[in-house]
Amino acid sequence: MSDTALRVQRVVAETLKIDPDRVVENARFVEDLGAESIQSVELVAAFEEEFDISMDEEEALQVKNVQDAIKFIDKYR
């Protein structure tokens, strides 16, 4: 796993309060990891803080799984 992937995994696990082992690249935030809509906003904020980036919120909320999040964050770094 890349550095970005490991950090995304940790942030998602902490934000959603789930086991990091569940946060695999093809896991969907809502369907597989149980994220609720407010947690999607919390995830965006957590990614911005972790990676010291500013993400377009509308674009970020279109990210539906862990792999998409990794690619999206890499685009901003």
N, C-alpha and C positions, 0 to 999 in steps of 0.2 A: 504494500500500500504506500502511496505517496504521502509526503508530509501533509499536504492539503487534505487528503482522504482521512488520515488519522485524526487530524484536528476537527474535521467535519463530524466524524464518528463520535468524538468526545463531546462536542457541543450539542449534537442532536440527543445523545444519551442523557446529558445533564439537563437539557431544556425539557425533554419529554419525560424525564425520570424513568428511563427504561434501561435494561441491560445493554451495554455497548455491543455485545455479540449479536444483538438483533439488528444493528445498524449496518446492513450489508449494502453494496452498491445498487442493487436493483430494488431495494426496499422503498415502497411508496410511503410518504409521510402520513397520509390520512388512512389509507386502506390497510397498510401493513404495520405501521408503528403507532396508530391510534391518535395522531395529532388532531386537535380540535382547531377551529378557525383562529381563535385568539393565539394559539400556540404557533401558528404559521407566522404571525407578526413577531412573536417573541423569537422565533428562529432567525428571522431576518436580522433583528436587532443583535442577537447573539453572534451571528456570523460577522456583522459589521464590526462589532467590538473585538472579536477574536482575531480577525484578519486586518483590522485597521483600514477598512474600506467603506465607501459609501455606495450602497446599492440602490438602483431604481426600484422602489417598492412594488410598483405594478408589474414590472418584469420579474422581480424576485418571487412574487406570489404565483407566477406561472410555473415555477420549478416544482415538480411533483414527486421526484424521488432523489435518493442520495447521490446517485451518479450525476444527475442534472445539476445538483447543488455544487458538486466538486468542479464541474466544467464551468458553471456560471461564476463561481468565486475565482477560479483561475483566470477568467477573462478580465476580472477587475484588478488583479494583482500585477 
